[in-house]
Amino acid sequence: VLALRGGDVEAELRAVGVPVVSLGLCHPPKAPAAMRALLREVRCFKPDVIQGWMYHGNLAASLAWRLAAPQARLVWGIRQSLYDLRREKPLTRWVIRFSAWSSRRPTAIIYNSHTARAQHERFGFCEERGMVIDNGFDVETFSPQPLARAEVRRMLGLEPAAPLIGLIARYHPMKGHDVFLKAAALLARRRADVHFLLVGREVSPRNPALAAALQHPALAGRVHCLGERHDIARLTAALDIASSSSSWGEAFPNAIGEAMSCGIPCVATAVGDVPRIIGDTGIVVPMGDANALADAWSRLLDVPVETRRAMGEAARRRVQDNFSIESVADRYARLYRDTP
C-alpha cells in the first residue's frame, strides 16, 4: 500500500502483515519528492494492477501507471456521492474535473453505490468503465454483544434501561451533526429518559462548530461526546438506535452497515444508497430534516423492545446476505484476475 499521507490505517495494515510506504504528501512543497518516491516504489514493485482509492489516490495511481507501470491494469475507486461540486475544496474540484476528462484511462471505475455511479457519470465520467461493488462488513467483529449495553451505560453513568441513540462519525459538515443535535433537542423535550452518544474524530464540546448546539438547554446532561475511539463495535452494539444524519457526500456509510451487522435498527437520511442498504429494516428520512429524524427516533422508541430487536436481527441478516466482507473481497479478486 502506498499512502499519500500518514494515518491510523498504516498501523492497522502493518499489524496484519501488509507493507505500507507513506509518501508524506502533507503539503504542496513536498509534492515533487512524494511523486518521485511513488514512481520509484511502483517501478520496483512491478504491479499487475494499480488500484487508486478516492479522487486524489486515483490521480496518483494514474500518474504511476502512465510513468512507471504502463503494463499494469489501472483501477479507480470512488467512494463518495457527488451532489454538488461546489461543496468540495477547490483542489478537489479540479481533481474531479480532470478525472472526468481522463476517465477512459482506467480499466474499471469502482463505485461503492449506484447513486455515486449515476452522479459521476452525469458529470462526465466514462459509463463503459463504471461498476458498483458495495462496501463489505466483518460480521464477526461487528455482531450483537449482549454485555455491551450494560457496560456502556455504566461507563456513561446512565440507568440500565436508558434509551441510547448514537451517531458514529468524524466531525465534518457533510455528516450533519447540526441536524442530529437539532433532532436530539426536539426528542429530548418529548422524552426525559433518552440519551445521545456522539463518537468520532473532533466530536467534542471543545469543537467550536459543535459547542453552541451542545449547550442547548434540552440537551443538558443528555449528549455524551467520546471523541475518536477504537472500540466502535462495542459502542455500536450498545445502542438502541444507530443514526446517520449526513446531507451530502456519503455513498455507502460504513457506520450504517456496521450498526446493522451489530443487530441495531437504523434511522438515517436518504443520502447515497442508504435507502437500498437499510431496506425495510429501519427508517429513512429526508436529508437535512431534523423534525423527520426526531419523529423517526420517537416511532422506534415507542414500539416494544421485541419489535426493535426483530428489526435489528433482520438488519444483520440483510448484511450477511448482501454485504459480507467475504463476498465483496471475492468481487475485487475476480475483477483484478479477470479484467483484460
Secondary structure by P-SEA (a helix, b strand, c coil): ccccccccaaaaaaaabbbbbbcccccccaaaaaaaaaaaaaaaacccbbbbccaaaaaaaaaaaacccccbbbbbbbcccccccccccaaaaaaaaaaaaacccccbbbbccaaaaaaaaaaccccccbbbbcccccccccccccaaaaaaaaaaccccccbbbbbbcccccccaaaaaaaaaaaaaaacccbbbbbbcccccccccccccccccccccccccccccccaaaaaaaaccbbbbbccccccccaaaaaaaaabbbbbbcccccccccccccbbbbccccaaaaaaaaaaaaaccaaaaaaaaaaaaaaaaacccaaaaaaaaaaaacccc
